[in-house]
Amino acid sequence: MDPSTLFSVAPTFPMDDVRIRERSRELMLRSPITWTPLILAGAAGIALDAGLAGFVILFGATAALVSRYWKKRRPAIDATSLRELIGESNAAQDDELKRIINNLSAKGLHQYALCLGRFLFLKQKIEKDVHRGKHLAVFAQEVEKGVDGICAEVCREITDIRKREERLGDVLTSRDPALLERLESARRESHAAILHAYTSLYQVHAEIVGLGTESLDHKPKQTAAEQPGQRLHEILGGLRDEADMIARTHARIRRSMDELPEPVEAPGPVAITQ
């Protein structure tokens, strides 16, 4: 299988808590709130000719105040760190998808490049809209995991479609109509799985937009069975299994294609004698 069109970037979630803590420390150390008071404490010590003991007291008291300040604001800093890490992860995934799209275009597979480009566009819209409101935060992690999994599996499915199509020449000259039917059936299954995945992502985005634009002051009264996000929860229930479904389809197709002949090298030009 050609690895050039396989999605090779890690999913955004699960997010390592160590990475969040490290990013939070970086943000705090870079902040003027951390180092400005220490500079002022040093300047005050010099101006007052405080001596070694005075410097130790000034720096110790200042460091304690700075530490107390950040301790109170640690949840907000961690939230900022998480947003940055999510943004960086999504950007890396987008760049990987763009690389694969360019690769498909360069190989003349414009239909698959267009398909994957639409997945990328929808992925970006979903990831942007799901982080817009606090009331959508409960869905964000599951949505990100579902989107990442589907994009990775769609890339793998397109890669395998390419591999099967490269064997078409051998199948057409195999004198076995059953092999041709198996190849065509596998292509239909792959295309149907990709279509179903896109439809699921489209439904998720529609629900996110609906929840994000719903006015909390002017929404109609809802029953217990019609709470906001219920439909999105239902769709996410299927979305969590969507990548697995594509993977199962992929495995089933590969098993059914084991009897296909391997591609052979094209014969060289035949010399024509007169």
N, C-alpha and C positions, 0 to 999 in steps of 0.2 A: 504493500500500500504506500502510495506516494505521501510522505509526511509534510510536503510543502503546503497542503491545504488543510492540515489538521490543526485544531485549536489547541495551543500549547501554553496558555496563560491560566494561572490558578484562579478558581472562583473567589469572589469577594468574601463570602462567609463559608465556614466559621472564621471570625476574626480573632486573632490571637490577642489575649489580654496583655501579654508582655509588649507587643508592638504598640498598643494604645498607651501603656505607661511610659514607654520610651519616647513616644512622640510628645506626650504631655510634658515630660522633663525637658525636651528640646524647646518646646514653646515657652516654658517658664524661664529657661536660661536665656533665651533670646529676647525676652521682654524687658523693656527699660525699667519696668517696675521691680525687676530683680536686681539689676546692676546699678541703677542710678542711686538708690539709697546707700549702697555700699561705697560708691564714689564720694557721695556727700559726707558720709561718716568719716572717710579717710581725710577729706579736706578739712572737716571740723577738727579732727585730731591734730592735723598740722597747724591749723590756725590757733588752737588752744595750747599747743605744745604739750599734748596730753601724756607723752611718754609711752613706753611699751604697755604698761598696765592700762592706761587710758585708751590706747588703740584697741586692746583686747576687749575692754568693756564696750566701747562704741561699736566695734564690729559684731560682737556677740549679741548686743541688744538689737542692732539693726537686722542681723540675720534672723533673730527670733521673730521680729515683727514681720519681715518678709515671708518667713515660713508660715506664720499664722495667717497672713493674708491669703497665700495660695491654698492653704488647707481649707479655708472656707469656700474657696472658689474651685476646688478640685473637680466636683461633678461637671461644672460648666467647661473646664479645660479638657476633661476627658471626652465630653461630647464634641467639642471642637476637633480634637484629635481624631475621633472616630469619623467625623464628616470628611476630614482631609484624607484619611486612609481609604475611605470608600471612594472618594473622588479619584484618587490616584489609581486605585484598582480598576475602576470603570474605564478610566482613560487608557490604561494599559490593554484592557480587553478590546476597546474600540480600535486601538492601533493594530492589534493582532487581526481583528476582523478586516480592517482596511488592507492589511498585507495579503490576506487570503483572497480578498476581492480583486486586488490588483493582479495576483497570481493567476486567478481564473480568467481574467480579461486578457492577460498576456498569452494564455494558451488558447484563446479563441472561444472560451466557454462563457460567452457573454450572458446567456440565459441564467446560468447559475450565479454569475457575478451580480446580476440584477436582483436575483432572489435573495442572496445573502446581504446585499446592500439594503434591502427593505427590512430584513431582520435587524440590521444594525440601526437603522433609523428608528424603528419601533422600540428597540432596546434603549436607545438614548432618551426617547420620550418617556418611557416608563420609569427609568431611573431618575429622571429629572422631576417628574410629577409626584412620585411616591414619597419624596423627601420634602415636599413643599409645606405640609401642615403637620402639626403635632398629632392630630387625630388620625393621621395615616401611618404614624411611626410603628404602630403595632403590626402593620402588614409588611413593613419595609424589608426585613430580613428574609422572610419567606419569598417575597417577590424577587429579590435579588438572587437568591439561591435558585429559584425556578428559571429565571431568565438566563442565568449563567449556564445552567445545565442544558437547557434547550439549545442555546447557541452552539455549545460545544458538540452536542449530538448532531445537530444539523450539518455542521462542518464535516463531521465524520461520515455522515450519510452521503453528502455530496462527493466526498473523496472516494467512497466505495462505488458510487454510481459511475464515476469516471473510470475506475478500475474495471468494472464490468463492461463498459462501453468499449474499452480498448480491446476486449476479447471478441467483439462482435464479428470481426472479419473471420476469425476461426470458426465461430458458431455458424455463420452463413454458408461456410463450405464444409460443414461437418456431415452433411447428408442426414442429419437427425433433427426433424422438425420439433421434437420434444425439447431439445436444448434451446431452440429459439424461443419457444413458448415460455420456458422457464426464465430466460433472460428478460423477456418482455414483462412477465408477471412480477419479477423482482423490481424492475424499474417502476411499474405502476404502484407497487407497495411502498417503495421509497418516496415517490412523489406524493402519495396520499398521506404518509406520515409527516412529511415536511409541511404540507398544506394544513393538516390538523394542528401541528405545533404553532404555525403562524396564526391560525384562527383563535387558538387559546390565548396567545399573547395579546392579540387584538382585543379580546373580551376583557382581559385583565386591565388593559389600559383604559378601556371605556368605563369600567367600574371605578378605577382610580380617579379619572377625570370627574365622574359623577359625584363621588364623595368629596373631592377637593373643592368643587364649586358649589356644593350644597350650602345654603345659608343656614346657620345655626339659629338665627332669629326668626326666619320666615319659612322654616320647613314645615310640612304638614305633620300632623300628629300620627305617630306610628304605633302599631301594635307590637307585642313582644316578638311576634314572628316576622316583623319587618324592620328590625333594628338596622341602623346604618352599617354597611359593610357585610351584611349577611351574604349577599350575592357574591361579593368578592371572596369571602371565606369559602363559599362553595366552589368557586372557580379555582381558587388556590389549592383546594383539596385535590382537584384534578391536575393542576399544574405541577404539583409536587411529584406526580407520577408520570408526567409527560415525557421527560427525558428518559425515564426507565422504559416507557412504552416504545420510544424510538430505538433504544438500545436492544430491546427484545425483538423488534422487527428486524433490525440490523442482523442480529444473531441468527434469526430464522432464515433470512434470505441467504446468508453465507452458508448455512448448512445445506440449503436447497441447491446452491450453486457449486458444490464441491465436485460435481461430475463434469463441469465445463472444462474443455481443453484449455491448457495454458497457451498464451499467445506465442506464435513462432515468429522468428525474424523473417522479414520480407526477403524473397530471393533477389539476388543481384540481377542487373540487366542481362538479358539474353542476347548473345551476339548473333546477328543475322548475316548469313553468308549468301552470296549470290552465285 
